[in-house]
Amino acid sequence: MLQARIRKALQNKPQITLQEICQLHPLEKGLSELVAYMNLACQDNANALVDNQKEVDIHWLNESGDGKSVKMPSIIFTR
């Protein structure tokens, strides 16, 4: 499902950040879903870039409706 979201987002543009994907499709499973996206980026080195020089904030709501966030390197997925 996560790979499908990435592929669909890349149909209209040559690259998209994980932060943008999370804005289009808010995290439903919280941190575990975010880690899964990061795993996809690490497995697909040819089509993903981890920019350690740029930090971004990713936000989501947990099961109780409380806001959570993490500061992490920017991840960019490309075609």
ZADO-519489 format. One line per 2 residues: number of its first residue (from 1); for each residue x negated, y negated, z of N, C-alpha, C. Coordinates in steps of 0.2 Angstrom, whole numbers. Atoms other than C-alpha are relative to their C-alpha. Layout:
// ZADO-519489
NUM) X Y Z X Y Z X Y Z; ... $
END
This chain:
// ZADO-519489
1) -4 6 0 0 0 0 -4 -6 0; 4 6 0 -14 -12 4 -4 -1 -6 $
3) 3 1 7 -23 -9 -12 4 -2 -5; -5 2 4 -7 -11 -21 1 -8 0 $
5) -1 7 -2 -5 -28 -13 -6 -4 -3; 6 3 3 -23 -33 -18 1 0 -8 $
7) 0 0 7 -21 -27 -36 6 -5 -3; -6 4 2 -4 -36 -38 -2 -8 1 $
9) 2 7 -1 -11 -53 -31 -6 -1 -6; 5 1 5 -26 -51 -44 3 0 -7 $
11) -3 1 6 -14 -50 -58 0 -7 -3; -2 6 2 -11 -68 -58 -7 -5 1 $
13) 6 5 -1 -29 -75 -53 -6 5 0; 6 -5 0 -47 -68 -54 -2 2 7 $
15) 3 -2 -7 -50 -68 -35 5 -3 5; -5 2 -5 -40 -70 -19 -4 2 7 $
17) 3 -1 -6 -46 -71 -1 5 5 4; -4 -4 -5 -40 -59 13 5 -5 4 $
19) -5 5 -4 -33 -74 22 6 -2 -5; -6 1 4 -22 -78 7 5 6 -1 $
21) -4 -6 0 -16 -60 6 4 0 6; -3 0 -6 -12 -61 24 6 -5 1 $
23) -5 5 0 -2 -77 21 6 2 -4; -6 -2 4 8 -69 7 3 6 3 $
25) -2 -7 -3 10 -52 16 -2 0 8; 3 0 -7 9 -55 35 -1 7 3 $
27) 2 -7 -3 1 -41 45 6 3 4; -5 -3 -4 14 -29 51 -3 5 5 $
29) 3 -5 -5 2 -17 60 -6 -4 4; 5 4 -4 -9 -31 67 -7 1 -1 $
31) 7 -1 1 -27 -28 70 -2 6 -4; 2 -7 4 -27 -10 63 1 -1 -7 $
33) -1 2 7 -20 -17 47 -6 -4 -3; 6 4 2 -34 -30 46 -6 4 -1 $
35) 6 -5 1 -47 -17 49 0 4 -6; -1 -4 6 -40 -7 35 -2 -4 -6 $
37) 1 5 6 -41 -22 23 -8 -1 0; 7 1 0 -59 -24 29 -4 6 -3 $
39) 3 -6 2 -63 -6 26 0 1 -8; -1 0 7 -56 -7 8 -6 -5 -3 $
41) 5 4 3 -68 -22 5 -7 3 0; 7 -3 -1 -83 -13 12 -1 6 -5 $
43) 0 -6 4 -79 2 1 -1 -2 -7; 0 2 7 -77 -8 -15 -5 -6 -1 $
45) 5 5 0 -93 -18 -15 0 -4 -7; 0 3 6 -91 -21 -34 5 -6 -1 $
47) -5 4 1 -75 -30 -32 2 -4 6; -1 4 -6 -76 -38 -15 -6 -3 3 $
49) 5 3 -3 -87 -50 -6 1 -2 7; 0 2 -7 -90 -53 12 -4 -6 1 $
51) 4 6 -1 -95 -71 15 -1 -2 7; 2 1 -7 -104 -72 32 -1 -7 1 $
53) 1 7 -1 -107 -90 29 6 -4 2; -6 4 -1 -89 -95 30 5 4 4 $
55) -5 -4 -5 -77 -90 45 7 -3 -2; -7 2 1 -59 -90 43 4 3 6 $
57) -5 -3 -5 -44 -87 56 5 3 -4; -5 -3 3 -32 -74 52 5 1 6 $
59) -6 0 -5 -15 -75 62 5 6 -1; -6 -5 1 -1 -62 65 4 0 7 $
61) -4 -1 -6 12 -58 78 0 7 2; 0 -7 -2 11 -43 88 7 3 1 $
63) -7 -3 0 26 -31 92 4 -4 5; -4 4 -4 32 -42 106 1 -7 -2 $
65) -2 7 3 32 -58 95 -5 -5 2; 5 4 -2 16 -65 103 -5 -1 -6 $
67) 5 1 5 4 -74 91 -7 2 2; 7 -3 -1 -13 -66 89 -4 -3 -6 $
69) 4 3 5 -28 -72 79 -7 3 1; 7 -2 0 -46 -67 75 -4 -4 -5 $
71) 4 4 4 -60 -77 68 -5 5 -3; 4 -5 3 -70 -67 55 -3 -3 -6 $
73) 3 2 7 -81 -69 39 6 0 -5; -5 0 6 -71 -73 23 -1 6 -4 $
75) 0 -5 5 -67 -59 12 3 -2 -6; -3 2 6 -64 -62 -6 0 7 -5 $
77) -1 -6 5 -57 -48 -18 0 -3 -7; 0 2 7 -60 -50 -37 2 6 -4 $
79) -2 -5 5 -54 -41 -52 -6 4 -2 $
END
